[in-house]
């Protein structure tokens, strides 16, 4: 895949941010599960690729390695990986909602003016745990459209819209929803944005990539 000069420059800046301290001897040592843009930039900067399990400064790894190996190794101060060990707290829909609400409550307790900026998230409930709370909220807005999303799916799978509780009766009867089933599948339900911004009459999304080096305090490049 061809990349523009600006893309290479941004990736180069990212690679500089990823390593806080340089290796004591020689060039940076890196390991990568993928041969992608990051890999190409690291090589172009003169970094040395290694297949060692432990002898590296930076490791571009996958989530499987983080889950299976991260807690069983010791990282030196100069070593960095490209994931946070509990990354799913931000990437799974129900956990993201939980953390947004928790952060908002903490800001309110601290009387932090930043709390006022948390109106970007629509009203959201996790089902089936918060079904009773959801029904109470649903009844306040007759005719409003709501959207259901499975917590662990992507690419639009399992998503549907409704504006009557009867529309989800079939979904409620599904065995996966019942709380007495170990395989219960959780969903989130949200107030649907009534007047979304459209391009050519169609909805769209923007995929923006940033480098997060810390969540507390939050540092984003």
Secondary structure by P-SEA (a helix, b strand, c coil): ccccaaaaaaaaaaaaaaccccccccccccccccccaaaaaaaaabbbbbccccccccccccaaaaacccccccccccccccccccccccccaaaaaaaaaaaaaaaaaacccccccccccccccccccaaaaaaaaaaacccbbbbbbccccccccccccccccccccccccccccccccccbbbbbbccccccccccccccbbbbbbbbbccccccccc
